[in-house]
């Protein structure tokens, strides 16, 4: 094989490597990745809410947290991109705060409906839910490198 043939073979391998990476995503991407992300996020929010509710209210059924978990999961997944890119003329930092506020409001409404409590205990439980979520996601992120 001459130099041109070797160069063409190396070029084919290099082009195929750019289209077929050596490391493959186990989820395969697409809708499956979105569903798994939603389920894990909803489970995470349900567990942290149950911990916060047990700390604040006392002995509560875990089903109430399972009802609430998907609400902040959906909102945070839908609005999560705005914290990175921004919304139109709104810079990413402010867009993150808006997305966080909308997620907390939806979480508070879901908590109030599920636990059948008034707005003052709902606000406290929502703040505790945020605190428990942050306190748990930081070590998990350090261990598994989610971001």
JODA-V224698 format. One record per residue. N is the residue number from 1. RES is the residue in one letter. SS is DSSP state (2 for helix, 1 for strand, 0 for the rest). PSI is psi in degrees with one decimal (NA if undefined). NEAR is the number of other C-alpha atoms within 8 Angstrom. Layout:
# JODA-V224698
<<N & RES & SS & PSI & NEAR> <N & RES & SS & PSI & NEAR>>
This chain:
# JODA-V224698
<<1 & X & 0 & 131.2 & 4> <2 & X & 0 & 179.9 & 5> <3 & X & 2 & -40.6 & 6> <4 & X & 2 & -38.9 & 6> <5 & X & 2 & -40.5 & 8> <6 & X & 2 & -40.8 & 9> <7 & X & 2 & -41.2 & 8> <8 & X & 2 & -39.3 & 8> <9 & X & 2 & -42.6 & 8> <10 & X & 2 & -39.0 & 8> <11 & X & 2 & -40.5 & 8> <12 & X & 2 & -42.0 & 8> <13 & X & 2 & -42.1 & 8> <14 & X & 2 & -41.5 & 8> <15 & X & 2 & -40.0 & 8> <16 & X & 2 & -30.3 & 8> <17 & X & 2 & -30.6 & 9> <18 & X & 2 & -28.3 & 7> <19 & X & 2 & -22.9 & 6> <20 & X & 0 & 90.0 & 6> <21 & X & 0 & 157.6 & 7> <22 & X & 0 & -32.5 & 5> <23 & X & 0 & 127.0 & 4> <24 & X & 0 & 138.1 & 6> <25 & X & 0 & 124.2 & 6> <26 & X & 0 & -25.1 & 4> <27 & X & 0 & -21.4 & 6> <28 & X & 0 & -5.0 & 8> <29 & X & 0 & -169.7 & 8> <30 & X & 2 & -150.6 & 6> <31 & X & 2 & -33.4 & 6> <32 & X & 2 & -44.1 & 9> <33 & X & 2 & -38.9 & 10> <34 & X & 2 & -42.6 & 9> <35 & X & 2 & -44.0 & 8> <36 & X & 2 & -40.7 & 8> <37 & X & 2 & -43.7 & 8> <38 & X & 2 & -45.7 & 12> <39 & X & 2 & -43.4 & 9> <40 & X & 2 & -38.2 & 8> <41 & X & 2 & -43.1 & 11> <42 & X & 2 & -40.3 & 14> <43 & X & 2 & -43.3 & 11> <44 & X & 2 & -47.8 & 10> <45 & X & 2 & -37.1 & 13> <46 & X & 2 & -43.2 & 14> <47 & X & 2 & -45.7 & 10> <48 & X & 2 & -34.9 & 12> <49 & X & 2 & -40.6 & 13> <50 & X & 2 & -40.2 & 11> <51 & X & 2 & -44.8 & 9> <52 & X & 2 & -41.5 & 12> <53 & X & 2 & -38.4 & 12> <54 & X & 2 & -38.0 & 10> <55 & X & 2 & -41.2 & 7> <56 & X & 2 & -47.7 & 7> <57 & X & 0 & -40.2 & 7> <58 & X & 0 & -143.6 & 7> <59 & X & 0 & 111.1 & 5> <60 & X & 0 & 150.4 & 9> <61 & X & 0 & 141.1 & 6> <62 & X & 2 & -16.8 & 7> <63 & X & 2 & -32.3 & 6> <64 & X & 2 & -40.3 & 10> <65 & X & 2 & -34.0 & 13> <66 & X & 2 & -30.1 & 12> <67 & X & 2 & -34.6 & 9> <68 & X & 2 & -33.9 & 13> <69 & X & 2 & -44.4 & 15> <70 & X & 2 & -24.9 & 15> <71 & X & 2 & -57.6 & 11> <72 & X & 2 & -24.4 & 14> <73 & X & 2 & -48.0 & 12> <74 & X & 2 & -47.3 & 9> <75 & X & 2 & -45.2 & 12> <76 & X & 2 & -32.8 & 11> <77 & X & 2 & -42.8 & 9> <78 & X & 2 & -39.0 & 7> <79 & X & 2 & -3.5 & 9> <80 & X & 0 & -31.7 & 11> <81 & X & 0 & -28.2 & 9> <82 & X & 2 & -27.0 & 12> <83 & X & 2 & -18.6 & 14> <84 & X & 2 & -42.5 & 9> <85 & X & 2 & -25.0 & 8> <86 & X & 0 & 169.6 & 15> <87 & X & 1 & 106.9 & 9> <88 & X & 0 & -114.8 & 5> <89 & X & 0 & -3.0 & 5> <90 & X & 1 & 126.6 & 8> <91 & X & 0 & 158.8 & 10> <92 & X & 2 & -35.9 & 12> <93 & X & 2 & -44.7 & 9> <94 & X & 2 & -35.4 & 10> <95 & X & 2 & -36.1 & 13> <96 & X & 2 & -43.5 & 13> <97 & X & 2 & -38.0 & 9> <98 & X & 2 & -43.3 & 8> <99 & X & 2 & -39.9 & 13> <100 & X & 2 & -41.9 & 9> <101 & X & 2 & -42.8 & 8> <102 & X & 2 & -41.1 & 9> <103 & X & 2 & -43.3 & 11> <104 & X & 2 & -38.1 & 10> <105 & X & 2 & -45.1 & 8> <106 & X & 2 & -38.0 & 11> <107 & X & 2 & -43.8 & 12> <108 & X & 2 & -42.4 & 11> <109 & X & 2 & -44.6 & 8> <110 & X & 2 & -38.5 & 10> <111 & X & 2 & -44.7 & 14> <112 & X & 2 & -42.1 & 12> <113 & X & 2 & -43.9 & 8> <114 & X & 2 & -43.6 & 10> <115 & X & 2 & -7.1 & 7> <116 & X & 0 & 53.4 & 7> <117 & X & 0 & 159.7 & 9> <118 & X & 0 & -179.8 & 7> <119 & X & 2 & -33.9 & 7> <120 & X & 2 & -52.2 & 6> <121 & X & 2 & -29.4 & 8> <122 & X & 2 & -43.3 & 12> <123 & X & 2 & -41.0 & 9> <124 & X & 2 & -45.0 & 8> <125 & X & 2 & -35.8 & 12> <126 & X & 2 & -42.0 & 12> <127 & X & 2 & -40.4 & 8> <128 & X & 2 & -37.8 & 9> <129 & X & 2 & -43.5 & 12> <130 & X & 2 & -44.6 & 8> <131 & X & 2 & -43.6 & 8> <132 & X & 2 & -38.1 & 12> <133 & X & 2 & -44.9 & 12> <134 & X & 2 & -41.9 & 8> <135 & X & 2 & -25.8 & 8> <136 & X & 2 & -33.3 & 9> <137 & X & 2 & -29.1 & 8> <138 & X & 2 & -51.1 & 8> <139 & X & 2 & -35.4 & 8> <140 & X & 2 & -38.9 & 10> <141 & X & 2 & -37.3 & 10> <142 & X & 2 & -34.3 & 7> <143 & X & 2 & -49.5 & 6> <144 & X & 2 & -7.6 & 6> <145 & X & 0 & 59.6 & 7> <146 & X & 0 & -42.1 & 5> <147 & X & 0 & NA & 3>>
